[in-house]
Amino acid sequence: MNVQFDFSGRHVMVFGGTTGINLGIAQAFAAAGAKVSVASRKQANVDVAVPTLGERGFGTVADVRDEASVARALADAEARHGPIDVLVSGAAGNFLAEVNGMSSNAFKVVLDIDLLGSFHVVRQAYPHLRKPGASVIFISAPQAVVPMPWQAHVGAAKAGVDQLARVLALEWGPAGVRVNAISPGPIAGTEGMKRLAPQGDAGDALVRAMVPLGRMGTPGDIANLAQFLGSDAAAYVSGAVIACDGGAQNMLTPMITAAVEQLKAAG
């Protein structure tokens, strides 16, 4: 179900906005009348995503690990659509690896994308935000608060993202900028679910066991929350990390452990 918001005349920029959950967020804002800019590391992804955003869509290439690249993308977006009203920082990387089998470089890659990349995005975006009233939304993950085997790198990175959101809410609040984070649960059709969860009947059974609402989430569920946080309806919401997961965080650790064991057994 898509909730109706009106973002006519507003500029929304989504980093990592050409695939998965982030593309769903970008498309929802475009459907709600926003001017939407998306940034991705891969030009091919930009080329595919932008036409889905309609006539107000704009895309640019940026690697969030490179602060200069982020700065150029933001400048390009502002030149096209003006100052930014809603900024979504969603670029992320992940893979399954136990600590003893992971190199320091592999650990660092995820921190560089998820945490350092988020820092680059927000630090460079501040001068481009339309203040007061601007909204910054990080896309976090349940690994930030729920320990999961083979996910130490992501847990460390996303815990940092959550804390970055809270600190920025303190630092940027006096300027009228709200900062929040969304922690998605299991979302159907995403690359994360393909990589991190059993597929087919085993995956369906796992979701029924771990999600109290009894279903997978959809990109639209996350987009609805993102639009709420970007709207005037959330004018007094800042410094929040909000789970959008059907209640799954309350049950995740034993279920995820079982899922990882199934993946290991399957090779």
C-alpha positions as CSV (number, residue, x, y, z in Angstrom):
1,M,0.0,0.0,0.0
2,N,1.3,3.4,-1.0
3,V,0.5,6.3,1.4
4,Q,-0.2,9.6,-0.4
5,F,2.2,12.5,0.3
6,D,2.7,15.7,-1.7
7,F,6.3,16.6,-2.4
8,S,5.6,19.0,-5.3
9,G,8.4,21.5,-5.7
10,R,10.7,19.7,-3.3
11,H,14.1,18.2,-4.2
12,V,14.9,14.8,-2.9
13,M,18.4,13.2,-3.3
14,V,19.0,9.5,-2.8
15,F,22.6,8.2,-2.6
16,G,22.6,4.5,-3.6
17,G,19.2,5.3,-5.2
18,T,19.4,3.2,-8.4
19,T,18.7,-0.2,-7.0
20,G,16.7,-2.1,-4.4
21,I,15.1,-0.3,-1.4
22,N,16.7,3.0,-2.3
23,L,15.4,3.0,-5.8
24,G,11.9,2.2,-4.4
25,I,12.3,5.3,-2.1
26,A,13.4,7.5,-5.1
27,Q,10.4,6.3,-7.2
28,A,7.9,6.9,-4.4
29,F,9.2,10.5,-3.9
30,A,9.0,11.0,-7.7
31,A,5.4,9.7,-7.8
32,A,4.6,12.2,-5.0
33,G,5.7,15.1,-7.2
34,A,9.3,15.6,-6.0
35,K,12.3,16.5,-8.1
36,V,14.5,13.5,-7.5
37,S,18.2,13.1,-7.9
38,V,19.9,9.7,-7.5
39,A,23.6,8.9,-7.2
40,S,25.2,5.5,-7.8
41,R,28.8,4.2,-8.2
42,K,27.8,2.6,-11.6
43,Q,26.8,4.6,-14.6
44,A,24.9,1.6,-16.0
45,N,22.7,1.6,-12.9
46,V,22.0,5.4,-13.2
47,D,21.1,4.9,-16.9
48,V,18.5,2.2,-16.0
49,A,17.1,4.0,-12.9
50,V,16.6,7.6,-14.1
51,P,13.9,6.8,-16.7
52,T,11.8,5.2,-14.0
53,L,11.7,8.5,-12.1
54,G,9.8,10.5,-14.8
55,E,10.6,13.9,-16.2
56,R,11.8,15.3,-12.9
57,G,14.4,12.5,-12.5
58,F,18.1,13.2,-12.5
59,G,21.1,10.9,-12.0
60,T,24.8,11.2,-11.4
61,V,27.7,9.0,-10.6
62,A,29.3,9.0,-7.2
63,D,31.4,6.6,-5.1
64,V,30.6,7.5,-1.5
65,R,34.0,6.3,-0.4
66,D,35.4,9.3,-2.3
67,E,34.4,12.5,-0.7
68,A,35.3,14.6,-3.8
69,S,33.0,12.4,-5.9
70,V,30.2,13.0,-3.4
71,A,30.8,16.7,-3.5
72,R,30.6,16.7,-7.3
73,A,27.3,14.7,-7.3
74,L,25.7,17.1,-4.8
75,A,26.8,20.1,-6.9
76,D,25.4,18.5,-10.0
77,A,22.1,17.8,-8.3
78,E,21.7,21.3,-6.9
79,A,22.6,22.8,-10.3
80,R,19.7,20.7,-11.8
81,H,17.1,20.9,-9.1
82,G,18.1,23.5,-6.5
83,P,18.9,23.1,-2.8
84,I,18.0,19.7,-1.3
85,D,14.9,19.3,0.9
86,V,15.2,15.6,1.7
87,L,18.5,13.7,1.7
88,V,18.6,9.9,1.8
89,S,21.9,8.2,2.5
90,G,21.5,4.6,1.5
91,A,24.7,3.3,-0.2
92,A,25.7,0.0,1.4
93,G,27.7,-3.1,0.9
94,N,27.5,-6.6,2.5
95,F,28.5,-10.2,2.3
96,L,28.6,-13.2,4.6
97,A,31.9,-13.8,6.4
98,E,32.8,-15.0,9.9
99,V,35.4,-12.9,11.7
100,N,38.1,-15.5,11.6
101,G,37.7,-15.9,7.9
102,M,37.6,-12.2,7.0
103,S,40.6,-10.0,6.1
104,S,41.0,-6.6,7.6
105,N,40.6,-5.2,4.1
106,A,37.2,-7.0,3.7
107,F,36.1,-5.6,7.0
108,K,37.3,-2.1,6.0
109,V,35.4,-2.2,2.7
110,V,32.1,-2.4,4.4
111,L,33.0,0.3,6.9
112,D,34.2,2.5,4.1
113,I,30.9,2.2,2.1
114,D,28.4,2.1,4.9
115,L,29.9,4.3,7.6
116,L,32.6,6.5,6.1
117,G,30.4,6.9,3.0
118,S,27.5,8.1,5.1
119,F,29.8,10.6,6.8
120,H,31.0,11.9,3.4
121,V,27.4,12.3,2.2
122,V,26.2,14.2,5.1
123,R,29.3,16.4,5.6
124,Q,29.2,17.4,2.0
125,A,25.4,17.8,1.8
126,Y,25.0,20.3,4.6
127,P,25.7,23.4,2.5
128,H,23.2,22.1,-0.1
129,L,20.3,21.5,2.3
130,R,17.3,23.9,2.2
131,K,17.3,24.9,5.9
132,P,15.2,25.0,8.1
133,G,12.9,22.1,7.4
134,A,15.4,19.8,5.7
135,S,15.2,16.1,6.4
136,V,18.1,13.7,6.4
137,I,17.4,9.9,6.4
138,F,19.9,7.2,6.8
139,I,19.2,3.6,5.7
140,S,20.5,1.5,8.6
141,A,20.0,-2.3,9.2
142,P,19.0,-4.5,12.1
143,Q,22.6,-5.8,12.4
144,A,23.3,-2.5,14.2
145,V,21.4,-3.7,17.3
146,V,20.9,-7.4,16.8
147,P,24.0,-9.6,16.8
148,M,24.1,-11.8,13.8
149,P,26.8,-14.4,12.9
150,W,28.8,-13.7,9.8
151,Q,27.8,-10.0,10.0
152,A,30.3,-8.4,12.3
153,H,31.4,-5.9,9.6
154,V,27.9,-4.7,8.8
155,G,26.9,-4.6,12.5
156,A,29.9,-2.4,13.3
157,A,29.2,-0.1,10.3
158,K,25.5,0.3,10.8
159,A,25.8,0.8,14.6
160,G,28.0,3.7,13.6
161,V,25.4,5.0,11.2
162,D,22.7,4.9,13.9
163,Q,24.9,6.9,16.3
164,L,25.9,9.3,13.5
165,A,22.2,10.0,13.0
166,R,21.6,10.7,16.7
167,V,24.7,13.0,16.9
168,L,23.7,15.0,13.8
169,A,20.2,15.4,15.2
170,L,21.8,17.2,18.1
171,E,24.3,19.2,16.0
172,W,22.0,20.2,13.2
173,G,18.7,20.6,15.1
174,P,19.4,24.3,15.9
175,A,19.6,24.9,12.1
176,G,16.2,23.3,11.7
177,V,17.5,20.1,10.0
178,R,16.0,16.8,11.2
179,V,18.0,13.6,11.1
180,N,16.6,10.1,11.4
181,A,17.4,6.5,10.3
182,I,15.3,3.7,9.0
183,S,16.2,0.1,9.8
184,P,14.5,-2.2,7.3
185,G,13.5,-5.8,8.0
186,P,13.4,-8.6,5.4
187,I,12.3,-6.9,2.2
188,A,11.2,-9.0,-0.7
189,G,13.1,-8.9,-4.0
190,T,16.2,-7.2,-2.6
191,E,19.8,-8.2,-3.2
192,G,20.2,-8.4,0.6
193,M,17.6,-11.1,0.9
194,K,19.0,-13.0,-2.0
195,R,22.5,-13.0,-0.4
196,L,21.6,-13.4,3.3
197,A,18.5,-15.6,3.5
198,P,17.5,-19.0,2.3
199,Q,15.3,-18.9,-0.8
200,G,12.1,-20.8,-1.8
201,D,10.1,-22.7,0.8
202,A,12.8,-22.5,3.4
203,G,12.9,-18.8,3.1
204,D,9.2,-18.4,3.3
205,A,9.1,-20.6,6.4
206,L,11.8,-18.5,8.0
207,V,9.9,-15.3,7.4
208,R,6.8,-16.7,8.9
209,A,8.7,-17.7,12.0
210,M,10.7,-14.5,12.4
211,V,8.2,-11.7,11.4
212,P,5.2,-11.3,13.8
213,L,3.2,-9.7,11.0
214,G,3.8,-12.9,9.0
215,R,5.0,-11.5,5.7
216,M,8.0,-10.0,3.9
217,G,8.2,-6.3,3.7
218,T,8.2,-4.5,0.4
219,P,10.2,-1.5,-0.9
220,G,6.9,0.4,-0.6
221,D,6.8,-0.2,3.1
222,I,10.2,1.5,3.5
223,A,9.3,4.3,1.0
224,N,6.2,5.1,3.0
225,L,8.2,5.6,6.2
226,A,10.8,7.6,4.3
227,Q,8.1,9.9,2.9
228,F,6.7,10.4,6.4
229,L,10.1,11.3,7.8
230,G,10.7,13.7,4.9
231,S,7.3,15.3,5.3
232,D,5.9,18.0,7.5
233,A,4.0,15.3,9.3
234,A,7.3,14.4,11.0
235,A,8.2,17.9,11.9
236,Y,9.0,17.0,15.5
237,V,10.7,13.7,14.8
238,S,14.5,13.8,14.9
239,G,17.2,11.6,16.3
240,A,15.1,8.5,15.8
241,V,16.2,5.1,14.5
242,I,13.0,3.4,13.4
243,A,12.6,-0.3,12.6
244,C,10.3,-1.0,9.7
245,D,10.3,-4.8,9.9
246,G,6.9,-6.2,11.0
247,G,8.3,-6.6,14.5
248,A,11.1,-8.9,13.4
249,Q,13.9,-7.3,15.5
250,N,12.3,-8.8,18.6
251,M,12.9,-12.3,17.3
252,L,15.9,-12.0,15.0
253,T,19.0,-13.5,16.7
254,P,17.9,-17.2,17.0
255,M,16.2,-17.1,13.6
256,I,19.1,-15.5,11.8
257,T,21.5,-18.0,13.4
258,A,19.4,-20.8,12.0
259,A,19.4,-19.2,8.6
260,V,23.1,-18.8,8.5
261,E,23.6,-22.4,9.5
262,Q,21.4,-23.5,6.6
263,L,23.4,-21.3,4.2
264,K,26.7,-22.8,5.5
265,A,25.3,-26.3,5.2
266,A,24.3,-25.6,1.6
267,G,27.8,-24.4,0.8
